Amino acid sequence: MDWESATWAQFERAITEYRDKEYLGRSPISRENAYFSIVRELAATPIDAWGEHVDSLVLFLNRWNCHLPTKTPETRLALEEWLGRERPALEAVAQLTIFDPEVAGRREEFARLYASLMALRDSTNGPRIPTMGDAAASKILGALRPSLFVMWDKVIKKKIGLGYDDFMGRMHAFALQVRDELAPEAARADIEGYLQQRLAYPVRKPLAKYIDEYNWWLAWSLGSP
């Protein structure tokens, strides 16, 4: 996971290969289309009503093989309660993106949010989600605040060797590196719009999502996990 030696050609190759594998020719209920769907749905919903969309969130996660239980109401209740508890924290970062200088100073809060989701796996004071894992926790944050949080999974986490706080700090630095140093001059004023045009996605994807795809390519495509 060597970000320092990244090139634009490598970055664009990675996200193009990801598109070809996860999006082109796939069904409307594919994993990447599930991501588009949940992001659109939550973006159109006031934060105080997010709890009413937990079923859609779980569907998104399970299309990505997160295996959240659905045969009992416990998963729904756990996520509804978590959204209620963390609403102030999620509102506080509503305007942040992965580019903002403030990201570096909020790493501990990002780690706390991540840990609060992971804690649902072993909760003894309320409903629990026994299959909550690294991918599910980060994908929840990424779905709720897609322009800010970078997702990962257990393989990427292992290869990176960082906690979520330091990971987010490093991804902030990498986002600036991609936009301000690696990208062609014509892309730097609006890198997300540039990439949408290059890759012909029907929606504008945040750079935080493209970085997740690049990390996936590094961790999974260049060698065995």
Secondary structure, DSSP 4 states (H G I P E B T S, - for coil): ---TT--HHHHHHHHHHHHHHHTTT--TTSHHHHHHHHHHHHHTS-GGGGGGGHHHHHHHHHHTT-----SSTHHHHHHHHHHHHHHHHHHHTTT--TT-THHHHTHHHHHHHHHHHHGGGS-SSS---TT--HHHHHHHHHHHSTTTPPP--HHHHHHHT--HHHHHHHHHHHHHHIIIIIS-GGGTTSHHHHHHHHHT-SSPPPHHHHHHHHHHIIIIISS--
